[in-house]
Amino acid sequence: MKKTNRRIVYFLLPLFLFLLAAPLGVPPIIQLNYDIPGLFERESTVGAGRDGAAQGPILRAEQNEGLVKEPEVPSYRVELPRWGIHSDGTEPEATTKGINQAIRWARDSGYEGVLLPAGTYLISKDSRIELVSHMRFELDHAAVIQKESNSHERYDTLYIGEDVSHVTIRGGTYRGDREDHDYSSGETHEGGYGIVVIGGSHIIIEEVTASHFTGDGIYIAAQDHYIDTLYTADLEPGGIDQSGKAVPDSQRIRSINKTKTSLRKSIFSERRVIQIARPQNLAKDSRFDIFFYTENGGFLKAENNLEFAYSNIPIPSKADYYRVVFKQTGTKGVSVGSYAQVVAKDVVVRHSEMAFNRRQGISVSGGEQILIENNTIHDTSGTAPESGIDLEGGFLPNQSIQIKSNYFYNNKAYDIILFDGKDAIVEGNRIESKDAIGLASTELFTGAVVTGNTFVDNKVLVERDLNFTNNTLMNVYAKFSGSNVIVEGLHMTDSTLTIDAKTTNGVEVNNVRMINHLKQEHALIVNGSAVKITNLTITGPTLLRSLTGSGAKGTVFTGLRIVDYNGIYGLDLPQGTYRDSFFQSDETGDAGAVINQTGRFIFVGCQFISAGTGLTIANAESEIELHHSSIKITASIGYGKAAIYVQAAQGIALTNNEINAEQLTDTNLAIIKINEYGASDKAYDVKNVLIKGNRITTNLLVKGISTIDAGIGAPPYDISDNKMTNAELELRVVDIKEVDIKEVDIREVDVKEVGVDVKE
């Protein structure tokens, strides 16, 4: 049948059923669901949004790929009087009981869905709606499921348990008792939930509003099924070989308590898998081995290199007990638990709104293959962590979770928390809760990809193992720490990027563009261990220094460009090697790039342009090499300053550079100045100097290179083969004669052409 003809049938069929039923005096109880483009749209029932518009998305089927399907099997339109259900917000016990009875009757009668008509349905404070497998639970767009006011620390409104699968929850509003709740017990009251999925699978939640709950709008979690815990007394030194035989091993410990590892417990009659989780005094990222035995001790099978919490270990059919082996040298303080968990799996939350909940919009605490997309999540506040979405399982595993194309705003503390778990994708979201943490990813979360998002007026904090690519940040403070972090393709406006790697090359930064408008203090801060930063451009001034930080030995900046930085405050260069980099100040002041840090600084093929000082070295423990680079001064150099001003240094090598200062109005200055002006009668602060093969061009006759103020005890410096136009040397006598480079302890360098490596 052609699509056009099929659509006509879908429209005529309800009319036919109505006419068939009318002569008999029987009201129709069939509600057809079409999912045909253009047939429906939904607006939020929560209230006005940030700009006075309705909060939450207005949804149309034609916008939602994945919602447009072939017609579903008809739903049962619930007959309220038949089941004792009240739609006026009264009689919570009878209403809750009636809804549950109607759901089960519909399933047993062959329906695959139920529909509640418009109205307010008060759900008992001591009960909940419980769904069954292979069922759609639909609400009219004007239907509200309201939780009865209560004083409970923990409650559910709608519940899907571990034995339930293939369920769709669609439409309407689920509203908690936040405003009328009794908090007098003094607890946090963070466990009042709207829609709850505990261990269920193949669940779709769509086009709903979940608001005003004392805890979470939607709570997705695993059923833990705790079994037992092994402690120090249940363990001994030694290993087990692959034939199941105990063997001596000083690097391992093994379980010895067969009672605690018995597989005769009732849970294993239904659940033939086991997990080992919650290790204490064992490395959480370490692995373990498990060995299964028959009742008489016969070896059955070994499973090796398993993960805590994440490995679902199948139990052999004849297994009576198991033993575990951990790579550990001692048993003191060690404990580990055993579980038969059922994680929530294949759950979709889409085209919905979570608003005004106290703890979270959505929590995932033990989920796999979870998709959260095209939702609006806002105004979460009241009890920690106050987040839009929180992936936090504790000892329950979170993995393979996607957070896509959602809109976050007005959440008090966080928009997205990746607290623990692995393998998440955060993509295409707009994240703009002002002054909150837009994204927090801790060291307990691994394998996350955060791409194509827009962050506004908030913070990004990443600790380890995450790819942060192609995101847009506006007025954001972003800090990346830890190891295995890639930052790439960012567009940042009035934002600060802080790199604080905990391991060498633990953070890698590529292709970042930053634009500033005098709104934040710094643009780029580099601290911690060595990192690689490539093709990063900063344009426009910050309130203070665009670039700052301590840097580290081994840090490499390649293609760093800083344009129109604040000329009043200059730059505070972090330690590292700079290749093919560009530094240009604005015209507001004459401060240039400054080296205040200890350590070795190498510049190859770099350009410095400023209205005063090009480069100042002011740390007696610093070692500076500037090769095949250029310094251009665009205004007159002020009194007591220089194009290259070496106030203090362990050593400095300047070779084959171009220095141009053709806007001078004063002759009482030096282009390259060693030690401070007038400090000849003080102890020297610059130890080793090599200035060779440079070209200096000025418009007035000034001192091209000055060493006369080197200070008492300063060694001879090597000043040779420099070419000057309108400039002259001002050297001590000991600096005029030839001096072997090695005698002054300057490192030998290989700088035959721009961009080659400087030898260590």
Buried (B, 14 or more C-beta within 10 A) or exposed (E): EEEEEEBEEBEEBBEEBEEEBEEEEEEEBBBBBBBBBEBBEBBBBBEEBEEEEBBBBEBBBEBBEEBBEEBBEBBBBBEBEEBBBBBEBEBBBBBBBBBBBBBBBBBEEEBBBBBBBEBBBBBBBEBBBBBBBBBBBBBBBEBBBBBBBBBBBEBBBBBBBBEBBBBBBBBBBBBBBBEEBEBEEEEBBBBBBBBBBBBBBBBBBBBBBBBBBBBBBBBBBBBBBBBBEBBBEBBEBBBBEEEBEBEEBEEBBBBBBBEBBBBEEEBBEEBBBBBBBBBEBBEBEEEBBBBBBEEEEEBBBBBEEBBBBBBBBEBBEEBBBBBBBBBBEEBEEBBBBBBBBBBBBBBBBBBBBBBBBBBBBBBBBBBBBBBBBBBBBBBBBBBEBBBBBBBBBBBBBBBBBBBBBBBBBBBBBBBBBBBBBBBBBBBBBBBBBEEBBBBBBBBBBBBBBBBBBBBBBBBBBBBBBBBBBBBBBBBBBBBBBBBBBBBBBBBBBBBBBBBBBBBBBBBBBBBBBBBBEEEBBBBBBBBBBBBBBBBBBBBBBBBBBBBBBBBBBBBBBBBBBBBBBBBBBBBBBBBBBBBBBBBBBBEBBBBBBBBBBBBBBBBBBBBBBBBBBBBBBBBBEBBBBBBBBBBBBBBBBBEEBBBBBBBBBBBBBBBBBBBBBEBBEEEEBBBBBBBBBEBBEBEBBBBBBBBBBBBBBBBBEBBBBBBBBBBEEBBBBBBBEBEBEBBBBBBBEEBBEEBEBEEBEBBEBEBEEBEBEBEE
